[in-house]
Amino acid sequence: MKPPSAVRSFAQGLVASLDALTDTLARGLTWLPLLMALLMALVVLVRHALGQGSIALQEAVMYAHGMALMLGISYTLKQDAHVRVDLFYNRFTAAQKRWVNLCGHLFLLLPLCITILVMSLPYVSASWRVLEGSPEVGGIPGIFLLKTLLPVTAVLVALQALAEILRLLLREPEST
């Protein structure tokens, strides 16, 4: 049974908006690997050419890596490029794959996102209260920002999961 056209139209618009958010974020993240490589080259240059170490530069590489990984997860989901433990999935029909994906998003991924969000908020909040910085002398005074990636990632993945769920529900069932 098809949803009424107004509901279908709204759902399609929501999917398009959520996909656009994910795509925009991913386009911004594409520069992080280059930044990481340049920072790492600078760390090596400063260490070997000048005989100096820079904790802040080394931490900046880790911050960029954390951002790329955590903020890129929702794009990976959108592209259906996430890792699957595939014992049966490849042999499933299109309709069976649709149900597996729908149930996986609804009963595994969304509850996981909610759990991460709820469990990380006190942890992140405590870090923000003291504006937690690096434990290393000369490190980046922004650990609280890095920890903020936990709930942000949970929300972004949940939003993309919602887009995937709607996309699966809007798709016409294949005849198999």
FIKOLZA-1660 file (N, C-alpha, C; in steps of 0.1 Angstrom, whole numbers, plus 5000, padded with zeros to 4 digits):
% residues 176
   i   px   py   pz ch aa at
   1 5008 4988 5000  A  M  N
   1 5000 5000 5000  A  M CA
   1 5009 5012 5000  A  M  C
   2 5006 5021 4991  A  K  N
   2 5014 5034 4990  A  K CA
   2 5009 5044 5000  A  K  C
   3 5018 5052 5005  A  P  N
   3 5014 5063 5014  A  P CA
   3 5007 5074 5006  A  P  C
   4 4998 5082 5012  A  P  N
   4 4992 5093 5004  A  P CA
   4 5003 5102 4998  A  P  C
   5 5000 5109 4987  A  S  N
   5 5010 5116 4980  A  S CA
   5 5016 5128 4988  A  S  C
   6 5009 5134 4997  A  A  N
   6 5014 5145 5005  A  A CA
   6 5025 5139 5015  A  A  C
   7 5022 5128 5020  A  V  N
   7 5031 5121 5030  A  V CA
   7 5044 5116 5022  A  V  C
   8 5041 5111 5010  A  R  N
   8 5052 5106 5002  A  R CA
   8 5061 5118 4998  A  R  C
   9 5055 5129 4994  A  S  N
   9 5062 5141 4990  A  S CA
   9 5071 5146 5001  A  S  C
  10 5065 5147 5013  A  F  N
  10 5072 5151 5025  A  F CA
  10 5084 5142 5028  A  F  C
  11 5082 5129 5027  A  A  N
  11 5092 5119 5030  A  A CA
  11 5104 5121 5020  A  A  C
  12 5100 5122 5007  A  Q  N
  12 5110 5124 4997  A  Q CA
  12 5118 5136 4999  A  Q  C
  13 5112 5147 5003  A  G  N
  13 5119 5160 5006  A  G CA
  13 5128 5159 5018  A  G  C
  14 5123 5151 5028  A  L  N
  14 5132 5149 5040  A  L CA
  14 5144 5141 5037  A  L  C
  15 5142 5130 5029  A  V  N
  15 5153 5122 5024  A  V CA
  15 5163 5130 5017  A  V  C
  16 5158 5139 5007  A  A  N
  16 5167 5147 4999  A  A CA
  16 5175 5157 5008  A  A  C
  17 5168 5163 5018  A  S  N
  17 5175 5172 5027  A  S CA
  17 5185 5165 5036  A  S  C
  18 5182 5154 5041  A  L  N
  18 5192 5146 5050  A  L CA
  18 5204 5142 5041  A  L  C
  19 5201 5137 5029  A  D  N
  19 5212 5133 5020  A  D CA
  19 5221 5145 5017  A  D  C
  20 5215 5157 5015  A  A  N
  20 5222 5169 5012  A  A CA
  20 5231 5173 5023  A  A  C
  21 5226 5172 5036  A  L  N
  21 5234 5175 5047  A  L CA
  21 5246 5165 5048  A  L  C
  22 5244 5153 5046  A  T  N
  22 5255 5143 5046  A  T CA
  22 5265 5145 5035  A  T  C
  23 5260 5148 5023  A  D  N
  23 5269 5151 5012  A  D CA
  23 5277 5164 5014  A  D  C
  24 5271 5174 5020  A  T  N
  24 5278 5187 5022  A  T CA
  24 5289 5184 5033  A  T  C
  25 5286 5177 5043  A  L  N
  25 5296 5174 5054  A  L CA
  25 5307 5166 5048  A  L  C
  26 5304 5156 5039  A  A  N
  26 5314 5148 5033  A  A CA
  26 5323 5156 5024  A  A  C
  27 5318 5165 5017  A  R  N
  27 5326 5173 5008  A  R CA
  27 5336 5181 5016  A  R  C
  28 5332 5186 5028  A  G  N
  28 5341 5194 5037  A  G CA
  28 5351 5185 5043  A  G  C
  29 5348 5173 5045  A  L  N
  29 5358 5163 5051  A  L CA
  29 5369 5159 5041  A  L  C
  30 5366 5160 5029  A  T  N
  30 5376 5155 5019  A  T CA
  30 5390 5161 5020  A  T  C
  31 5390 5173 5026  A  W  N
  31 5403 5180 5028  A  W CA
  31 5411 5175 5040  A  W  C
  32 5405 5168 5049  A  L  N
  32 5411 5164 5061  A  L CA
  32 5423 5154 5059  A  L  C
  33 5422 5144 5050  A  P  N
  33 5434 5136 5047  A  P CA
  33 5446 5144 5042  A  P  C
  34 5444 5154 5034  A  L  N
  34 5455 5162 5029  A  L CA
  34 5460 5170 5040  A  L  C
  35 5452 5176 5049  A  L  N
  35 5456 5183 5060  A  L CA
  35 5465 5174 5069  A  L  C
  36 5460 5162 5071  A  M  N
  36 5467 5153 5080  A  M CA
  36 5481 5150 5074  A  M  C
  37 5482 5148 5061  A  A  N
  37 5495 5145 5055  A  A CA
  37 5504 5157 5056  A  A  C
  38 5499 5169 5054  A  L  N
  38 5507 5181 5055  A  L CA
  38 5512 5183 5069  A  L  C
  39 5503 5181 5079  A  L  N
  39 5507 5183 5093  A  L CA
  39 5518 5172 5097  A  L  C
  40 5516 5160 5092  A  M  N
  40 5526 5150 5095  A  M CA
  40 5539 5153 5089  A  M  C
  41 5539 5158 5077  A  A  N
  41 5552 5162 5070  A  A CA
  41 5558 5173 5078  A  A  C
  42 5550 5182 5083  A  L  N
  42 5555 5193 5091  A  L CA
  42 5561 5188 5104  A  L  C
  43 5554 5179 5111  A  V  N
  43 5560 5173 5123  A  V CA
  43 5573 5167 5120  A  V  C
  44 5575 5159 5109  A  V  N
  44 5587 5153 5106  A  V CA
  44 5598 5163 5103  A  V  C
  45 5594 5173 5095  A  L  N
  45 5604 5184 5092  A  L CA
  45 5609 5191 5104  A  L  C
  46 5599 5195 5113  A  V  N
  46 5603 5202 5125  A  V CA
  46 5612 5194 5134  A  V  C
  47 5609 5181 5135  A  R  N
  47 5616 5172 5143  A  R CA
  47 5631 5170 5138  A  R  C
  48 5632 5167 5125  A  H  N
  48 5645 5164 5119  A  H CA
  48 5653 5175 5115  A  H  C
  49 5647 5185 5109  A  A  N
  49 5654 5197 5104  A  A CA
  49 5658 5207 5116  A  A  C
  50 5649 5209 5125  A  L  N
  50 5651 5218 5136  A  L CA
  50 5653 5212 5149  A  L  C
  51 5652 5199 5150  A  G  N
  51 5655 5192 5163  A  G CA
  51 5644 5195 5173  A  G  C
  52 5632 5199 5169  A  Q  N
  52 5622 5203 5179  A  Q CA
  52 5610 5194 5177  A  Q  C
  53 5603 5191 5188  A  G  N
  53 5591 5183 5187  A  G CA
  53 5579 5193 5189  A  G  C
  54 5568 5189 5184  A  S  N
  54 5556 5197 5186  A  S CA
  54 5544 5188 5190  A  S  C
  55 5541 5188 5202  A  I  N
  55 5529 5180 5207  A  I CA
  55 5516 5185 5200  A  I  C
  56 5515 5198 5199  A  A  N
  56 5503 5204 5193  A  A CA
  56 5501 5199 5179  A  A  C
  57 5512 5199 5171  A  L  N
  57 5511 5194 5157  A  L CA
  57 5507 5179 5157  A  L  C
  58 5513 5171 5165  A  Q  N
  58 5510 5157 5166  A  Q CA
  58 5496 5155 5170  A  Q  C
  59 5491 5162 5179  A  E  N
  59 5477 5161 5183  A  E CA
  59 5468 5166 5172  A  E  C
  60 5472 5176 5165  A  A  N
  60 5463 5181 5154  A  A CA
  60 5461 5170 5144  A  A  C
  61 5471 5162 5141  A  V  N
  61 5469 5151 5132  A  V CA
  61 5459 5141 5137  A  V  C
  62 5459 5138 5150  A  M  N
  62 5449 5129 5157  A  M CA
  62 5435 5136 5157  A  M  C
  63 5435 5149 5159  A  Y  N
  63 5422 5155 5159  A  Y CA
  63 5415 5154 5145  A  Y  C
  64 5424 5157 5134  A  A  N
  64 5419 5156 5121  A  A CA
  64 5414 5142 5117  A  A  C
  65 5422 5132 5122  A  H  N
  65 5418 5118 5119  A  H CA
  65 5405 5115 5126  A  H  C
  66 5404 5119 5138  A  G  N
  66 5391 5117 5146  A  G CA
  66 5379 5123 5139  A  G  C
  67 5381 5135 5134  A  M  N
  67 5370 5142 5127  A  M CA
  67 5367 5135 5114  A  M  C
  68 5377 5131 5107  A  A  N
  68 5374 5124 5094  A  A CA
  68 5367 5111 5096  A  A  C
  69 5371 5104 5106  A  L  N
  69 5365 5091 5109  A  L CA
  69 5351 5093 5114  A  L  C
  70 5349 5100 5125  A  M  N
  70 5336 5101 5132  A  M CA
  70 5326 5109 5123  A  M  C
  71 5330 5119 5116  A  L  N
  71 5320 5127 5108  A  L CA
  71 5317 5120 5095  A  L  C
  72 5326 5111 5091  A  G  N
  72 5324 5104 5078  A  G CA
  72 5316 5092 5078  A  G  C
  73 5312 5087 5090  A  I  N
  73 5304 5075 5092  A  I CA
  73 5291 5076 5085  A  I  C
  74 5284 5088 5087  A  S  N
  74 5271 5089 5081  A  S CA
  74 5271 5089 5065  A  S  C
  75 5282 5094 5059  A  Y  N
  75 5284 5093 5045  A  Y CA
  75 5286 5079 5040  A  Y  C
  76 5294 5072 5048  A  T  N
  76 5296 5058 5045  A  T CA
  76 5283 5050 5045  A  T  C
  77 5274 5053 5055  A  L  N
  77 5261 5046 5055  A  L CA
  77 5253 5050 5043  A  L  C
  78 5253 5063 5039  A  K  N
  78 5245 5068 5028  A  K CA
  78 5250 5060 5015  A  K  C
  79 5263 5058 5014  A  Q  N
  79 5268 5052 5002  A  Q CA
  79 5267 5036 5002  A  Q  C
  80 5262 5031 5013  A  D  N
  80 5261 5017 5016  A  D CA
  80 5275 5010 5014  A  D  C
  81 5285 5017 5020  A  A  N
  81 5299 5013 5019  A  A CA
  81 5304 5008 5032  A  A  C
  82 5295 5006 5042  A  H  N
  82 5299 5001 5055  A  H CA
  82 5303 4986 5054  A  H  C
  83 5310 4981 5064  A  V  N
  83 5314 4967 5064  A  V CA
  83 5302 4959 5069  A  V  C
  84 5300 4948 5061  A  R  N
  84 5290 4938 5065  A  R CA
  84 5297 4925 5068  A  R  C
  85 5292 4918 5078  A  V  N
  85 5295 4905 5081  A  V CA
  85 5286 4897 5073  A  V  C
  86 5290 4893 5061  A  D  N
  86 5281 4887 5051  A  D CA
  86 5282 4872 5050  A  D  C
  87 5272 4866 5057  A  L  N
  87 5271 4851 5056  A  L CA
  87 5260 4847 5046  A  L  C
  88 5249 4855 5045  A  F  N
  88 5238 4852 5037  A  F CA
  88 5234 4863 5028  A  F  C
  89 5237 4876 5031  A  Y  N
  89 5231 4887 5024  A  Y CA
  89 5233 4887 5009  A  Y  C
  90 5245 4883 5004  A  N  N
  90 5247 4883 4990  A  N CA
  90 5238 4873 4982  A  N  C
  91 5233 4863 4989  A  R  N
  91 5224 4854 4983  A  R CA
  91 5209 4858 4984  A  R  C
  92 5206 4868 4991  A  F  N
  92 5193 4872 4993  A  F CA
  92 5187 4879 4981  A  F  C
  93 5174 4878 4979  A  T  N
  93 5168 4886 4968  A  T CA
  93 5167 4901 4972  A  T  C
  94 5164 4909 4963  A  A  N
  94 5163 4924 4965  A  A CA
  94 5153 4926 4977  A  A  C
  95 5142 4919 4977  A  A  N
  95 5132 4921 4987  A  A CA
  95 5137 4917 5001  A  A  C
  96 5144 4906 5001  A  Q  N
  96 5150 4902 5014  A  Q CA
  96 5160 4911 5019  A  Q  C
  97 5169 4917 5010  A  K  N
  97 5179 4926 5014  A  K CA
  97 5172 4939 5019  A  K  C
  98 5161 4943 5013  A  R  N
  98 5154 4955 5018  A  R CA
  98 5149 4953 5032  A  R  C
  99 5143 4941 5035  A  W  N
  99 5139 4938 5049  A  W CA
  99 5150 4937 5059  A  W  C
 100 5161 4931 5055  A  V  N
 100 5173 4931 5064  A  V CA
 100 5178 4945 5067  A  V  C
 101 5179 4953 5056  A  N  N
 101 5184 4967 5058  A  N CA
 101 5174 4975 5067  A  N  C
 102 5161 4973 5064  A  L  N
 102 5151 4981 5072  A  L CA
 102 5151 4976 5087  A  L  C
 103 5151 4964 5089  A  C  N
 103 5152 4959 5103  A  C CA
 103 5165 4962 5110  A  C  C
 104 5176 4961 5102  A  G  N
 104 5189 4965 5108  A  G CA
 104 5189 4980 5112  A  G  C
 105 5184 4989 5104  A  H  N
 105 5184 5003 5107  A  H CA
 105 5175 5006 5119  A  H  C
 106 5163 5000 5118  A  L  N
 106 5153 5002 5129  A  L CA
 106 5156 4996 5142  A  L  C
 107 5161 4984 5142  A  F  N
 107 5162 4977 5155  A  F CA
 107 5177 4975 5160  A  F  C
 108 5186 4979 5152  A  L  N
 108 5200 4978 5156  A  L CA
 108 5207 4992 5156  A  L  C
 109 5207 4998 5144  A  L  N
 109 5214 5011 5142  A  L CA
 109 5208 5022 5150  A  L  C
 110 5195 5025 5149  A  L  N
 110 5189 5036 5156  A  L CA
 110 5190 5034 5172  A  L  C
 111 5187 5022 5177  A  P  N
 111 5190 5021 5191  A  P CA
 111 5204 5023 5196  A  P  C
 112 5214 5018 5187  A  L  N
 112 5228 5021 5190  A  L CA
 112 5231 5036 5190  A  L  C
 113 5226 5043 5181  A  C  N
 113 5228 5058 5180  A  C CA
 113 5222 5064 5193  A  C  C
 114 5210 5060 5196  A  I  N
 114 5203 5066 5208  A  I CA
 114 5212 5063 5221  A  I  C
 115 5217 5051 5222  A  T  N
 115 5225 5047 5233  A  T CA
 115 5238 5055 5234  A  T  C
 116 5244 5056 5222  A  I  N
 116 5257 5064 5222  A  I CA
 116 5254 5079 5226  A  I  C
 117 5243 5084 5221  A  L  N
 117 5239 5098 5224  A  L CA
 117 5237 5100 5239  A  L  C
 118 5229 5091 5244  A  V  N
 118 5225 5092 5259  A  V CA
 118 5237 5090 5268  A  V  C
 119 5245 5080 5264  A  M  N
 119 5256 5076 5273  A  M CA
 119 5268 5086 5272  A  M  C
 120 5269 5093 5260  A  S  N
 120 5280 5102 5258  A  S CA
 120 5278 5116 5264  A  S  C
 121 5265 5120 5265  A  L  N
 121 5262 5133 5269  A  L CA
 121 5268 5137 5283  A  L  C
 122 5267 5129 5293  A  P  N
 122 5273 5133 5306  A  P CA
 122 5288 5134 5305  A  P  C
 123 5294 5125 5297  A  Y  N
 123 5309 5125 5295  A  Y CA
 123 5313 5137 5288  A  Y  C
 124 5306 5141 5278  A  V  N
 124 5310 5153 5270  A  V CA
 124 5306 5165 5278  A  V  C
 125 5295 5165 5285  A  S  N
 125 5291 5177 5294  A  S CA
 125 5302 5180 5304  A  S  C
 126 5307 5169 5311  A  A  N
 126 5317 5171 5321  A  A CA
 126 5330 5177 5315  A  A  C
 127 5333 5173 5303  A  S  N
 127 5345 5178 5296  A  S CA
 127 5343 5193 5292  A  S  C
 128 5331 5196 5288  A  W  N
 128 5328 5210 5285  A  W CA
 128 5329 5219 5298  A  W  C
 129 5324 5214 5309  A  R  N
 129 5323 5222 5321  A  R CA
 129 5337 5227 5325  A  R  C
 130 5347 5218 5323  A  V  N
 130 5361 5222 5327  A  V CA
 130 5369 5226 5315  A  V  C
 131 5363 5227 5303  A  L  N
 131 5370 5230 5290  A  L CA
 131 5383 5221 5290  A  L  C
 132 5381 5208 5290  A  E  N
 132 5392 5199 5291  A  E CA
 132 5402 5201 5280  A  E  C
 133 5414 5201 5284  A  G  N
 133 5425 5202 5274  A  G CA
 133 5434 5190 5274  A  G  C
 134 5444 5191 5266  A  S  N
 134 5453 5180 5265  A  S CA
 134 5461 5177 5278  A  S  C
 135 5463 5165 5281  A  P  N
 135 5471 5162 5293  A  P CA
 135 5486 5165 5291  A  P  C
 136 5490 5166 5278  A  E  N
 136 5504 5169 5274  A  E CA
 136 5507 5184 5275  A  E  C
 137 5519 5187 5280  A  V  N
 137 5523 5201 5280  A  V CA
 137 5525 5205 5266  A  V  C
 138 5519 5216 5262  A  G  N
 138 5520 5221 5249  A  G CA
 138 5510 5215 5239  A  G  C
 139 5501 5207 5244  A  G  N
 139 5491 5201 5236  A  G CA
 139 5479 5210 5233  A  G  C
 140 5470 5206 5225  A  I  N
 140 5458 5214 5221  A  I CA
 140 5449 5214 5233  A  I  C
 141 5445 5226 5237  A  P  N
 141 5435 5227 5248  A  P CA
 141 5421 5225 5244  A  P  C
 142 5418 5214 5236  A  G  N
 142 5404 5213 5231  A  G CA
 142 5399 5198 5231  A  G  C
 143 5403 5191 5241  A  I  N
 143 5398 5177 5242  A  I CA
 143 5383 5177 5242  A  I  C
 144 5377 5187 5249  A  F  N
 144 5363 5188 5250  A  F CA
 144 5356 5189 5236  A  F  C
 145 5363 5195 5226  A  L  N
 145 5358 5196 5213  A  L CA
 145 5358 5182 5206  A  L  C
 146 5369 5175 5208  A  L  N
 146 5371 5161 5203  A  L CA
 146 5360 5152 5208  A  L  C
 147 5358 5153 5221  A  K  N
 147 5348 5144 5227  A  K CA
 147 5334 5147 5222  A  K  C
 148 5332 5160 5218  A  T  N
 148 5319 5164 5213  A  T CA
 148 5315 5156 5200  A  T  C
 149 5325 5150 5194  A  L  N
 149 5323 5142 5182  A  L CA
 149 5314 5130 5185  A  L  C
 150 5314 5125 5197  A  L  N
 150 5306 5113 5200  A  L CA
 150 5291 5116 5198  A  L  C
 151 5285 5125 5205  A  P  N
 151 5271 5128 5203  A  P CA
 151 5268 5133 5189  A  P  C
 152 5277 5141 5184  A  V  N
 152 5274 5147 5170  A  V CA
 152 5274 5135 5160  A  V  C
 153 5283 5126 5161  A  T  N
 153 5283 5114 5152  A  T CA
 153 5270 5106 5154  A  T  C
 154 5266 5104 5166  A  A  N
 154 5254 5096 5169  A  A CA
 154 5242 5103 5162  A  A  C
 155 5241 5116 5163  A  V  N
 155 5230 5123 5157  A  V CA
 155 5230 5122 5142  A  V  C
 156 5242 5124 5136  A  L  N
 156 5244 5124 5122  A  L CA
 156 5241 5110 5116  A  L  C
 157 5245 5100 5123  A  V  N
 157 5243 5086 5118  A  V CA
 157 5228 5083 5120  A  V  C
 158 5221 5087 5130  A  A  N
 158 5207 5085 5132  A  A CA
 158 5199 5092 5121  A  A  C
 159 5203 5105 5118  A  L  N
 159 5196 5112 5107  A  L CA
 159 5197 5105 5094  A  L  C
 160 5210 5100 5091  A  Q  N
 160 5211 5093 5078  A  Q CA
 160 5204 5079 5079  A  Q  C
 161 5204 5073 5090  A  A  N
 161 5196 5060 5091  A  A CA
 161 5181 5063 5089  A  A  C
 162 5176 5074 5094  A  L  N
 162 5162 5078 5091  A  L CA
 162 5160 5080 5076  A  L  C
 163 5170 5086 5069  A  A  N
 163 5169 5088 5055  A  A CA
 163 5169 5075 5048  A  A  C
 164 5177 5065 5052  A  E  N
 164 5178 5052 5046  A  E CA
 164 5165 5044 5049  A  E  C
 165 5159 5046 5060  A  I  N
 165 5146 5039 5064  A  I CA
 165 5135 5044 5055  A  I  C
 166 5135 5057 5053  A  L  N
 166 5124 5063 5045  A  L CA
 166 5126 5059 5030  A  L  C
 167 5139 5059 5026  A  R  N
 167 5142 5055 5012  A  R CA
 167 5137 5041 5009  A  R  C
 168 5140 5032 5019  A  L  N
 168 5135 5018 5018  A  L CA
 168 5120 5017 5018  A  L  C
 169 5113 5025 5026  A  L  N
 169 5099 5024 5026  A  L CA
 169 5092 5030 5014  A  L  C
 170 5099 5040 5008  A  L  N
 170 5094 5047 4996  A  L CA
 170 5096 5039 4983  A  L  C
 171 5106 5030 4984  A  R  N
 171 5110 5022 4972  A  R CA
 171 5099 5012 4969  A  R  C
 172 5096 5011 4956  A  E  N
 172 5086 5001 4952  A  E CA
 172 5092 4987 4954  A  E  C
 173 5084 4978 4960  A  P  N
 173 5089 4965 4961  A  P CA
 173 5092 4958 4948  A  P  C
 174 5103 4951 4947  A  E  N
 174 5107 4944 4935  A  E CA
 174 5099 4931 4935  A  E  C
 175 5096 4927 4923  A  S  N
 175 5089 4914 4921  A  S CA
 175 5098 4903 4920  A  S  C
 176 5100 4895 4931  A  T  N
 176 5108 4884 4931  A  T CA
 176 5102 4873 4939  A  T  C
% end
